[in-house]
């Protein structure tokens, strides 16, 4: 499993998610708190693990929607959908699947946290804010995931 997140321009990021043989390259604009929202969703999945969790990354135009559906035994189905319209509110069934895999929730959380930690080490909180424009680095969510995993 692999997760990489890079700030590639002011207000722009690229993400790479690989689970088993499935992988996807995504982009996001500062219109959403892409990394913070993903960490919050993964944290919710890690702490609750019973209800589906969704998070979107805004594009200009378009939307990537991550859908996490717990399957029991600490695993979750992970689907990433593409929508041509930004914040369309369309049902998941209208999205085009670009990744569909199953993984251990703890592995997913550790992988996403590691990718986020690498961003923090590269940019620091001040550099991240300057580059991401409208959102601070999601340090509370990252630290909560790391603490939960260390228990």
ABEGO torsion letter per residue (X at the ends): XBBBBBBABBGBBBBBBBBEABBBBBBBBAABBAAAAAAAAAAAAAAAGABBBBBBBBBOBEBBBBBBBBAEGGBBBBBBBBBABBGAGBBAAABBBABBBBBBAAAAAAAAAAAAAAAAAAAEAAAAAAAAGABBBBAAAAAAAAAAAAX
